[in-house]
Amino acid sequence: MTQAFTHRPVMAAEVADLLATVAPGLFVDATLGGAGHALAVLAANAGLRLVGIDRDPDALAAAEVHLAPVADRVVALHHARFDLLPSLVTEPVSAVLLDLGVSSPQFDRPDRGFSYRAEGPLDMRMDRTQRRTAADIVNRLGEDALTRLLVTGGEGRFARRIARTLVARRPIETTSQLVDAVKDAIPAPARRSGGHPAKRVFQALRIAVNDELDVLGPTVDGAIAALAPGGRIVVLAYHSGEDRIVKDRLVRASTGGCVCPPGLPCVCGAVPLVRLLNRGARKPSPAEVAENRRAESARLRAAERLPGPEDRDDDRSERRGP
Ligand SMILES: C[S@@+](CC[C@H](N)C(=O)[O-])C[C@H]1O[C@@H](n2cnc3c(N)ncnc32)[C@H](O)[C@@H]1O
């Protein structure tokens, strides 16, 4: 199983560069996957020790094998959701990475049920110890709730038609049954344009099964709170709903929630927690996209934790020790 786990880390050089200069301490890779990013970051910064988190036990098993050469720098690997990050570290951390979404092995294995291109059970759980599958959602929600779920997950125009067809076709137990139902729900001209007709439906279901959007905002806030002054957070998002949440949380942390009119001095007492490391989101290079199509939609945002009032007079080396 671990041999099959091959995932090309996206924008790995950019991520490693951003984390190469942070002070010695803990690096939390909260979406460890096969540890491709983790290995790149550990190679770029000899002062970092790794805490890995993933909700997929298969990923953790693969990561453990891949991390064997640097096992002395691995503090712990946790089977957990990333919103638990603050409770999994016992000291302020130097770096946090969130590389959102699914890994290639999750997507490529037909038995995981993530892919509209392969026949498999309608599963889509990143963590197969969790109970609710995509089939449970498709076969149990009412038409209105399914419509809302599809809209939230990125399916725009035809959400209502697709939801109605899904309800009429129940039970839907496999990926191909879902693909067929979506194709039949969409008017023929629309089916022929804009990529695979079921792509957004699969994305929306995956997001719902794994509660991807609900925990993201609190996770970014919690990760920022866990950073030591000078520590950095890097987030890679792969669709606009995800990226919007990341952007909002990072921008809010960078203004401290300031409500003063733009351009005027702040008098509302807001305290910025971070400074943004890029204007807007960075995208992968054309060369990377040419080699790895899955990198295409990536959007990278990064921020650095500012010293709080309590840190300014402190001897920070006490908090940042290796
Ligand atoms: C894109 S992959 C990460 C790949 C990794 N950066 C690498 O280089 O191999 C995303 C990983 O995050 C995990 N994941 C997604 N959402 C999660 C969550 N809420 N909590 C914990 N892990 C999550 C998935 O199981 C998957 O293994």
The ligand as a Gaussian input file, in Angstrom:
#p B3LYP/6-31G(d) Opt

LIG

0 1
 C       -2.812000      17.444000      -1.039000
 S       -2.553000      16.199000       0.132000
 C       -1.039000      16.645000       0.876000
 C        0.143000      16.085000       0.179000
 C        1.449000      16.383000       0.890000
 N        1.700000      17.799000       0.995000
 C        2.613000      15.683000       0.202000
 O        3.607000      16.345000      -0.143000
 O        2.531000      14.456000       0.000000
 C       -3.659000      16.606000       1.396000
 C       -3.600000      15.677000       2.581000
 O       -4.294000      16.334000       3.636000
 C       -5.116000      15.423000       4.298000
 N       -6.230000      16.207000       4.827000
 C       -7.173000      16.884000       4.153000
 N       -8.020000      17.492000       4.993000
 C       -7.586000      17.210000       6.242000
 C       -8.043000      17.565000       7.555000
 N       -9.139000      18.310000       7.737000
 N       -7.343000      17.127000       8.613000
 C       -6.231000      16.360000       8.433000
 N       -5.773000      15.968000       7.228000
 C       -6.433000      16.401000       6.141000
 C       -5.541000      14.417000       3.247000
 O       -5.858000      13.177000       3.839000
 C       -4.291000      14.349000       2.363000
 O       -3.447000      13.292000       2.752000

